[in-house]
Amino acid sequence: MEMNLLTFLIAITVLTMTPGADTMIVIRNTLRGGAKDGLVSSLGICSGLFVHATLSAVGISAILLYSATAFVFLKTLGALYLLWLGFNSLKAFWQAKKMHQKKIAPKPFCFWVSLREGFLSNVLNPKAVIFYMAFLPQFISHESSALAQSLFLALLHFIVGTIWQAILVYTIVSANGFITKKSVRQSLDAISGIVMVGLGITLFLEKR
């Protein structure tokens, strides 16, 4: 059991540290609203793991995995959401230029907006559905509740994800002299927007 947990921790740590949609959202929102924005977005992202764990345990993910229609629907939702976030980042890039010229005040931090963006980006990610459906059962024992075990593994993933994304947020915020420069922030908004749009398009084009 201990070896299984160690294997699981190694796997999810590598998965968590691999750059993807979650990483880009944390970077984007930290640049947008500072540490609070990034950390709350991270909370939303990591909270979505419990949804995947629950779906995996009760077998609903199997329906999504083996039903082409359901899977395509979920993939489409996830792709559209990433595209929407990406376009918002690109919009922020252009608005930053206008703020520089017209002195327009930036939008204030909103807890629920950041939480919702992080949560939906994770829950609507079909890759997370497949990962939990294919990977989690390998660490589930038939001798006890599958749901309880799944939620426990999701909790471990939650802790690893929260720690890594907090480090990411701290790194961005601590680079104050560089990151807070308007030209740098505008460039990073543009880069994160392009990457998220690219990820959204990739989801559309990926084969089932």
SULPEJO-V339685 format. One record per pair of residues at least 12 apart in sequence whose ideal C-beta (glycine too) atoms are under 10 Angstrom apart, sorted by the first residue. I is the first residue (numbers start at 1). J is the second residue. If there is no record, write none. Layout:
I|J, I|J
//
This chain:
1|139, 1|141, 4|138, 4|139, 4|140, 4|141, 4|153, 5|139, 5|152, 5|153, 5|156, 7|138, 7|139, 8|135, 8|136, 8|138, 8|139, 8|153, 8|156, 8|157, 8|160, 9|153, 9|156, 9|157, 9|159, 9|160, 11|131, 11|135, 11|138, 11|139, 11|157, 12|49, 12|131, 12|135, 12|153, 12|154, 12|156, 12|157, 12|158, 12|159, 12|160, 12|161, 12|164, 13|156, 13|157, 13|160, 13|161, 13|163, 13|164, 15|127, 15|128, 15|131, 15|135, 15|157, 15|160, 15|161, 16|45, 16|46, 16|157, 16|160, 16|161, 16|162, 16|163, 16|164, 16|165, 17|160, 17|161, 17|164, 17|165, 17|167, 17|168, 19|195, 19|199, 20|121, 20|125, 20|127, 20|128, 20|195, 20|199, 21|45, 21|78, 21|81, 21|82, 21|85, 21|86, 21|121, 21|122, 21|124, 21|125, 21|127, 21|128, 21|195, 21|196, 21|199, 21|200, 21|202, 21|203, 22|41, 22|42, 22|44, 22|45, 22|46, 22|48, 22|118, 22|121, 22|122, 22|125, 22|128, 22|161, 22|164, 22|165, 22|168, 23|45, 23|164, 23|165, 23|168, 23|192, 23|195, 24|82, 24|85, 24|86, 24|89, 24|121, 24|191, 24|192, 24|193, 24|194, 24|195, 24|196, 24|198, 24|199, 25|38, 25|41, 25|42, 25|44, 25|45, 25|82, 25|85, 25|86, 25|89, 25|114, 25|117, 25|118, 25|120, 25|121, 25|122, 25|165, 25|192, 25|196, 26|38, 26|39, 26|41, 26|42, 26|45, 26|118, 26|121, 26|161, 26|164, 26|165, 26|166, 26|168, 26|169, 26|172, 26|192, 27|41, 27|89, 27|165, 27|168, 27|169, 27|171, 27|172, 27|188, 27|189, 27|191, 27|192, 27|195, 27|196, 28|41, 28|85, 28|86, 28|88, 28|89, 28|92, 28|117, 28|188, 28|189, 28|191, 28|192, 28|193, 28|195, 28|196, 29|41, 29|42, 29|44, 29|85, 29|89, 29|109, 29|113, 29|114, 29|117, 29|118, 29|169, 29|192, 30|42, 30|114, 30|165, 30|168, 30|169, 30|170, 30|171, 30|172, 30|173, 30|179, 30|188, 31|89, 31|92, 31|96, 31|172, 31|173, 31|179, 31|180, 31|184, 31|185, 31|186, 31|188, 31|189, 31|192, 32|88, 32|89, 32|92, 32|106, 32|107, 32|109, 32|114, 32|117, 32|185, 32|189, 32|192, 33|106, 33|107, 33|108, 33|109, 33|110, 33|113, 33|114, 34|109, 34|169, 34|172, 34|173, 34|180, 35|109, 35|166, 35|169, 35|170, 35|172, 35|173, 35|174, 36|109, 36|110, 36|111, 36|114, 36|169, 36|173, 37|109, 37|110, 37|111, 37|113, 37|114, 37|117, 37|118, 37|169, 38|114, 38|118, 38|165, 38|166, 38|168, 38|169, 38|170, 38|172, 38|173, 39|114, 39|118, 39|162, 39|165, 39|166, 39|169, 39|170, 39|173, 40|109, 40|110, 40|111, 40|112, 40|113, 40|114, 40|115, 40|116, 40|117, 40|118, 41|113, 41|114, 41|115, 41|116, 41|117, 41|118, 41|119, 41|121, 41|165, 41|169, 42|114, 42|115, 42|118, 42|161, 42|162, 42|163, 42|164, 42|165, 42|166, 42|168, 42|169, 43|111, 43|114, 43|115, 43|118, 43|119, 43|158, 43|161, 43|162, 43|165, 43|166, 44|111, 44|112, 44|113, 44|114, 44|115, 44|116, 44|117, 44|118, 44|119, 44|120, 44|121, 44|122, 44|123, 45|115, 45|117, 45|118, 45|119, 45|120, 45|121, 45|122, 45|123, 45|125, 45|128, 45|158, 45|161, 45|162, 45|165, 46|118, 46|119, 46|122, 46|154, 46|155, 46|157, 46|158, 46|159, 46|160, 46|161, 46|162, 46|163, 46|164, 46|165, 47|115, 47|118, 47|119, 47|122, 47|123, 47|154, 47|158, 47|161, 47|162, 48|118, 48|119, 48|120, 48|121, 48|122, 48|123, 48|124, 48|125, 48|128, 48|154, 48|158, 48|161, 49|122, 49|123, 49|128, 49|132, 49|151, 49|153, 49|154, 49|155, 49|156, 49|157, 49|158, 49|160, 49|161, 50|123, 50|150, 50|151, 50|154, 50|155, 50|157, 50|158, 51|119, 51|122, 51|123, 51|128, 51|129, 51|132, 51|154, 52|122, 52|123, 52|125, 52|128, 52|129, 52|130, 52|131, 52|132, 52|133, 52|136, 52|150, 52|154, 52|157, 53|132, 53|136, 53|146, 53|147, 53|149, 53|150, 53|151, 53|152, 53|153, 53|154, 53|155, 53|157, 53|158, 54|132, 54|147, 54|150, 54|151, 54|154, 55|123, 55|128, 55|129, 55|132, 55|133, 55|150, 56|128, 56|129, 56|130, 56|131, 56|132, 56|133, 56|134, 56|135, 56|136, 56|137, 56|140, 56|146, 56|147, 56|150, 56|153, 56|154, 57|132, 57|136, 57|137, 57|140, 57|145, 57|146, 57|147, 57|148, 57|149, 57|150, 57|151, 57|153, 57|154, 58|146, 58|147, 58|150, 59|133, 59|146, 60|129, 60|133, 61|74, 61|128, 61|129, 61|130, 61|131, 61|132, 61|133, 61|134, 61|136, 62|129, 62|133, 63|133, 64|126, 64|129, 64|130, 64|133, 65|126, 65|129, 65|130, 65|133, 65|134, 65|208, 66|133, 68|208, 70|126, 70|129, 71|126, 71|129, 71|130, 71|208, 72|126, 72|204, 72|208, 73|126, 74|123, 74|124, 74|125, 74|126, 74|129, 74|203, 75|124, 75|125, 75|126, 75|127, 75|129, 75|203, 75|204, 75|206, 75|208, 76|124, 76|126, 76|203, 76|204, 77|120, 77|123, 77|124, 77|125, 77|126, 77|203, 78|120, 78|121, 78|122, 78|123, 78|124, 78|125, 78|126, 78|127, 78|128, 78|129, 78|199, 78|200, 78|203, 78|204, 79|124, 79|125, 79|126, 79|199, 79|200, 79|201, 79|202, 79|203, 79|204, 79|205, 79|206, 80|124, 80|200, 80|203, 80|204, 81|117, 81|120, 81|121, 81|123, 81|124, 81|125, 81|196, 81|200, 81|203, 82|121, 82|124, 82|125, 82|195, 82|196, 82|197, 82|198, 82|199, 82|200, 82|201, 82|202, 82|203, 82|204, 83|196, 83|197, 83|198, 83|199, 83|200, 83|201, 83|203, 83|204, 84|117, 84|120, 84|121, 84|196, 84|197, 84|200, 85|117, 85|120, 85|121, 85|192, 85|193, 85|196, 85|197, 85|199, 85|200, 86|192, 86|193, 86|194, 86|195, 86|196, 86|197, 86|198, 86|199, 86|200, 86|201, 87|193, 87|196, 87|197, 87|200, 88|117, 88|189, 88|192, 88|193, 88|196, 89|188, 89|189, 89|190, 89|191, 89|192, 89|193, 89|194, 89|195, 89|196, 89|197, 90|189, 90|190, 90|191, 90|192, 90|193, 90|194, 90|196, 90|197, 91|189, 91|193, 92|106, 92|107, 92|185, 92|186, 92|188, 92|189, 92|190, 92|192, 92|193, 93|185, 93|186, 93|187, 93|188, 93|189, 93|190, 93|191, 93|192, 93|193, 93|194, 94|186, 94|189, 94|190, 94|193, 95|107, 95|186, 95|189, 96|182, 96|183, 96|185, 96|186, 96|187, 96|189, 96|190, 97|182, 97|186, 99|182, 99|186, 100|182, 100|183, 100|186, 118|165, 121|196, 121|199, 122|161, 124|203, 125|199, 125|203, 126|203, 126|206, 126|208, 127|203, 127|206, 130|208, 131|157, 132|150, 132|153, 132|154, 132|157, 135|153, 136|149, 136|150, 136|153, 136|154, 136|157, 137|149, 137|150, 139|152, 139|153, 139|156, 140|152, 140|153, 172|188
//
